[in-house]
Amino acid sequence: MEHPDTVKQNITVKLDRRTLRKAKVLAARRDTSISGLLAEQIENLVRENDLYEQAQRQALDLMEPGFPMGGRIAATRDEWHER
C-alpha cells in the first residue's frame, strides 16, 4: 500500500498560449512533459523552502542561549544603578 504522501494528484494550471508553446519545447528538450517539468520545479521550491526553514530554526536555537563573549561583569546590577 502506498504512503498517502507519495500518492500523485493532478492539478490544473492555466497558461497563455505563448508560454504553453515555449513550455512544450522546453519539456521536449529535457525529455519530459510539461507536467514533469512543473512537478520538478515545484518539488525543488518546496525542498528549498524546507531547507531554509530548517536552517532558520537551527540558527534561532543557537541564538536562544546566547553566545559566550568572554570576560566577566564584576559589578552588580545595583552598583551600576547607584545614584
Secondary structure, DSSP 8 states (H G I E B T S, - for coil): ---GGG----------HHHHHHHHHHHHHTTS-HHHHHHHHHHHHHHHHHHHHHHHHHHHHHHTT---------S-HHHHT--
